[in-house]
Amino acid sequence: MQPPKDEVEEVVAPTQTEAEEAAEAGNNTQEEGDDAPTSEAEGDEIVTVIVDGKSVELTKAQIAEAHKSGLRQADYTKKTTELAEQRKAAEAETAKARTERQELAQNLTRHQALLEGALQEQQKTDWQALLESDPVEYLKQQHLAQSRQAALQQTIQQKAALDEQANAEYHEGLKAHIASQREELLAKIPEWKNEAKMKAGVAELKDYLVKQGLSEAEVNGVTDHRAIVQARKAMLYDQMIAKASVAAKKVAAAPQRVERAAGGESNAIDKRTAAFQRLSKSGSVEDAGNLFASIL
């Protein structure tokens, strides 16, 4: 943050007398033959500024760079804020349009039900008897039935168009959601940025989840990166325990070699054997930790 100009000048600006005395002292020093001090470049000149009530010494170059950084940060913050506001406005417009579409769909559904009910009532009419008794009413009812049938077809088409639009928006939203979840997933599992490793890892994880009792449809329906990360951790943990159990069984089955001349060596071997046996039976994390501690 660049300090106010008056504060900087008040702290560092010498009086005219002090400047003249400094100049005379420099001339006298040069006349006496002492080495003259090397003048600093303008950008290296030290300036004392007040920051949060404390005196801080900075070069003019550092102050200039801080000022530029502040401008860049302010510009970045402004652009980020503008983008956030634009996104918020777009989301508000989308939500408004969705609400209006839902209300229209509800109105169309009610209108369709009314038209279908009216047409069903008209189908009960004895058209031949009406034609013979009142030809004018017959024509009137026929025209009304045709108008209702046309309105019903139009209503059905409008509902289908709304359903298609809603379906398209749903898939677009799902596509955007999956893309964002993929970015989050790669941030948590960086090695999956390699497509081959990701493909192999996903296949392994799917196989693990199916063996845990999930259906393939349930596994394929998972889109939340947090669920994928947690499932992978569970898989890796189970793999670690399985490997430790196999190793424990091999050690337990191997003939034990005791060398008493080594002092406490036999006791250490016995402890490790016991630790392996406990781990093979329990498979607990605590027993695995005890085993690793005995080895180390």
ChimeraX attribute file (.defattr): number of C-alpha atoms within 10 A of each C-alpha:
attribute: neighborCount
match mode: 1-to-1
recipient: residues
	/A:1	13
	/A:2	15
	/A:3	12
	/A:4	10
	/A:5	9
	/A:6	8
	/A:7	13
	/A:8	15
	/A:9	13
	/A:10	11
	/A:11	13
	/A:12	12
	/A:13	12
	/A:14	11
	/A:15	9
	/A:16	9
	/A:17	9
	/A:18	11
	/A:19	12
	/A:20	12
	/A:21	12
	/A:22	12
	/A:23	12
	/A:24	12
	/A:25	12
	/A:26	14
	/A:27	12
	/A:28	13
	/A:29	14
	/A:30	13
	/A:31	11
	/A:32	8
	/A:33	8
	/A:34	10
	/A:35	9
	/A:36	12
	/A:37	9
	/A:38	6
	/A:39	8
	/A:40	9
	/A:41	9
	/A:42	10
	/A:43	12
	/A:44	13
	/A:45	14
	/A:46	17
	/A:47	19
	/A:48	18
	/A:49	23
	/A:50	15
	/A:51	12
	/A:52	7
	/A:53	7
	/A:54	9
	/A:55	12
	/A:56	12
	/A:57	15
	/A:58	14
	/A:59	15
	/A:60	17
	/A:61	16
	/A:62	16
	/A:63	19
	/A:64	14
	/A:65	14
	/A:66	14
	/A:67	15
	/A:68	14
	/A:69	13
	/A:70	14
	/A:71	13
	/A:72	12
	/A:73	12
	/A:74	12
	/A:75	12
	/A:76	12
	/A:77	12
	/A:78	12
	/A:79	12
	/A:80	12
	/A:81	12
	/A:82	12
	/A:83	12
	/A:84	12
	/A:85	12
	/A:86	12
	/A:87	12
	/A:88	12
	/A:89	12
	/A:90	12
	/A:91	12
	/A:92	12
	/A:93	12
	/A:94	13
	/A:95	12
	/A:96	12
	/A:97	12
	/A:98	15
	/A:99	12
	/A:100	12
	/A:101	17
	/A:102	15
	/A:103	12
	/A:104	15
	/A:105	19
	/A:106	13
	/A:107	14
	/A:108	18
	/A:109	14
	/A:110	12
	/A:111	16
	/A:112	20
	/A:113	13
	/A:114	14
	/A:115	20
	/A:116	15
	/A:117	11
	/A:118	15
	/A:119	17
	/A:120	12
	/A:121	10
	/A:122	15
	/A:123	10
	/A:124	8
	/A:125	12
	/A:126	10
	/A:127	16
	/A:128	11
	/A:129	11
	/A:130	15
	/A:131	13
	/A:132	10
	/A:133	11
	/A:134	12
	/A:135	14
	/A:136	12
	/A:137	12
	/A:138	19
	/A:139	14
	/A:140	11
	/A:141	16
	/A:142	14
	/A:143	12
	/A:144	15
	/A:145	18
	/A:146	12
	/A:147	12
	/A:148	18
	/A:149	16
	/A:150	12
	/A:151	15
	/A:152	20
	/A:153	13
	/A:154	14
	/A:155	19
	/A:156	14
	/A:157	12
	/A:158	15
	/A:159	20
	/A:160	13
	/A:161	13
	/A:162	15
	/A:163	15
	/A:164	12
	/A:165	13
	/A:166	15
	/A:167	12
	/A:168	12
	/A:169	14
	/A:170	12
	/A:171	11
	/A:172	12
	/A:173	12
	/A:174	13
	/A:175	12
	/A:176	12
	/A:177	13
	/A:178	16
	/A:179	13
	/A:180	13
	/A:181	16
	/A:182	16
	/A:183	13
	/A:184	15
	/A:185	19
	/A:186	15
	/A:187	12
	/A:188	13
	/A:189	13
	/A:190	11
	/A:191	13
	/A:192	17
	/A:193	14
	/A:194	10
	/A:195	10
	/A:196	11
	/A:197	12
	/A:198	16
	/A:199	12
	/A:200	12
	/A:201	15
	/A:202	15
	/A:203	11
	/A:204	13
	/A:205	20
	/A:206	20
	/A:207	14
	/A:208	17
	/A:209	18
	/A:210	14
	/A:211	10
	/A:212	10
	/A:213	8
	/A:214	13
	/A:215	13
	/A:216	12
	/A:217	9
	/A:218	10
	/A:219	15
	/A:220	9
	/A:221	9
	/A:222	12
	/A:223	15
	/A:224	15
	/A:225	18
	/A:226	14
	/A:227	12
	/A:228	17
	/A:229	14
	/A:230	11
	/A:231	16
	/A:232	20
	/A:233	13
	/A:234	15
	/A:235	16
	/A:236	13
	/A:237	13
	/A:238	14
	/A:239	12
	/A:240	12
	/A:241	17
	/A:242	14
	/A:243	11
	/A:244	18
	/A:245	22
	/A:246	14
	/A:247	15
	/A:248	24
	/A:249	16
	/A:250	14
	/A:251	15
	/A:252	17
	/A:253	11
	/A:254	10
	/A:255	8
	/A:256	12
	/A:257	9
	/A:258	13
	/A:259	12
	/A:260	10
	/A:261	8
	/A:262	9
	/A:263	9
	/A:264	10
	/A:265	13
	/A:266	16
	/A:267	14
	/A:268	14
	/A:269	17
	/A:270	14
	/A:271	16
	/A:272	21
	/A:273	21
	/A:274	15
	/A:275	22
	/A:276	27
	/A:277	21
	/A:278	18
	/A:279	25
	/A:280	22
	/A:281	12
	/A:282	12
	/A:283	17
	/A:284	13
	/A:285	12
	/A:286	10
	/A:287	18
	/A:288	21
	/A:289	12
	/A:290	17
	/A:291	22
	/A:292	12
	/A:293	11
	/A:294	14
	/A:295	11
	/A:296	6
